Amino acid sequence: EIIRTHCRNIEIFPSEIFLKNRRISDEYYTVIFPSFNAFNFDKSVFEWSNLLPDCPGHIDTIVLSKDKLAAIPQEEGIFHLKEQAVHIIVTDAVKTEIESAGLEGVKLAELDVS
């Protein structure tokens, strides 16, 4: 419910997991979050990707761009970075709800914005 409340442009699909052509689970969902440019290339600490030109590869420190964040619609409180889809970004309001709900398996880290 937290995700649907804070993310308007999300896609959720029931998913099955197969191993060696045998279904081992059908209790999972694939979640596709919207993506936005928010990465501050000047202030983040990262190495360039060897596979994707103009994209960060390994990231040591993420710094978000204040200007780019301002362009993201307020109803999109959960999204991934278009520059690197590995990290899911949440607003403070979403972080508070996740912590209050006691969700397990979620690691939250505060990011700098400048």
C-alpha positions as semicolon CSV with decimal commas, in nm:
position;residue;x (nm);y (nm);z (nm)
1;E;0,000;0,000;0,000
2;I;0,290;0,238;0,074
3;I;0,418;0,200;-0,281
4;R;0,082;0,264;-0,449
5;T;0,017;0,568;-0,226
6;H;0,346;0,739;-0,311
7;C;0,412;0,628;-0,666
8;R;0,155;0,713;-0,933
9;N;0,336;0,574;-1,239
10;I;0,423;0,228;-1,117
11;E;0,368;-0,106;-1,287
12;I;0,325;-0,427;-1,084
13;F;0,308;-0,769;-1,245
14;P;0,256;-1,112;-1,088
15;S;0,570;-1,313;-1,160
16;E;0,682;-1,673;-1,160
17;I;1,034;-1,794;-1,090
18;F;1,168;-2,085;-1,290
19;L;1,481;-2,291;-1,236
20;K;1,586;-2,535;-1,508
21;N;1,243;-2,516;-1,676
22;R;1,062;-2,592;-1,350
23;R;0,845;-2,335;-1,175
24;I;0,971;-2,298;-0,820
25;S;0,753;-2,006;-0,710
26;D;0,460;-1,795;-0,821
27;E;0,439;-1,578;-0,510
28;Y;0,645;-1,286;-0,641
29;Y;0,571;-0,958;-0,814
30;T;0,781;-0,758;-1,055
31;V;0,771;-0,387;-0,968
32;I;0,870;-0,131;-1,229
33;F;0,924;0,213;-1,078
34;P;0,932;0,533;-1,281
35;S;1,277;0,670;-1,356
36;F;1,400;1,027;-1,334
37;N;1,729;1,208;-1,390
38;A;1,841;1,320;-1,045
39;F;2,209;1,220;-1,024
40;N;2,460;1,496;-0,955
41;F;2,757;1,394;-1,170
42;D;2,982;1,669;-1,032
43;K;2,944;1,586;-0,663
44;S;2,884;1,208;-0,662
45;V;3,179;0,970;-0,627
46;F;3,164;0,700;-0,894
47;E;3,341;0,521;-1,176
48;W;3,210;0,535;-1,533
49;S;3,045;0,219;-1,664
50;N;3,245;0,004;-1,903
51;L;2,924;-0,123;-2,063
52;L;2,699;0,184;-2,083
53;P;2,853;0,506;-2,212
54;D;2,769;0,820;-2,014
55;C;2,634;0,616;-1,720
56;P;2,780;0,563;-1,375
57;G;2,910;0,214;-1,307
58;H;3,023;0,151;-0,950
59;I;2,900;0,429;-0,717
60;D;3,068;0,503;-0,384
61;T;2,864;0,812;-0,294
62;I;2,537;0,930;-0,449
63;V;2,459;1,301;-0,439
64;L;2,127;1,408;-0,587
65;S;2,082;1,725;-0,788
66;K;1,856;1,978;-0,615
67;D;1,753;2,127;-0,952
68;K;1,673;1,790;-1,106
69;L;1,473;1,681;-0,798
70;A;1,261;1,995;-0,824
71;A;1,146;1,884;-1,171
72;I;1,012;1,548;-1,045
73;P;0,634;1,547;-0,981
74;Q;0,555;1,546;-0,607
75;E;0,331;1,241;-0,638
76;E;0,635;1,035;-0,741
77;G;0,778;0,967;-0,395
78;I;0,945;0,644;-0,506
79;F;1,157;0,621;-0,821
80;H;1,484;0,495;-0,952
81;L;1,764;0,696;-1,100
82;K;1,751;0,703;-1,477
83;E;2,130;0,727;-1,469
84;Q;2,155;0,395;-1,281
85;A;1,847;0,188;-1,205
86;V;2,006;-0,012;-0,922
87;H;1,916;0,238;-0,650
88;I;1,555;0,315;-0,554
89;I;1,507;0,668;-0,422
90;V;1,232;0,751;-0,170
91;T;1,121;1,079;-0,017
92;D;1,137;1,146;0,358
93;A;0,762;1,081;0,384
94;V;0,798;0,737;0,227
95;K;1,101;0,659;0,447
96;T;0,897;0,742;0,758
97;E;0,611;0,514;0,647
98;I;0,849;0,227;0,567
99;E;1,007;0,256;0,912
100;S;0,667;0,284;1,086
101;A;0,538;-0,024;0,903
102;G;0,839;-0,226;1,021
103;L;0,914;-0,356;0,671
104;E;1,204;-0,600;0,662
105;G;1,465;-0,639;0,391
106;V;1,480;-0,267;0,316
107;K;1,803;-0,074;0,362
108;L;1,759;0,303;0,382
109;A;2,047;0,548;0,350
110;E;2,026;0,925;0,361
111;L;2,161;1,097;0,051
112;D;2,307;1,443;0,007
113;V;2,128;1,688;-0,220
114;S;2,306;1,983;-0,378
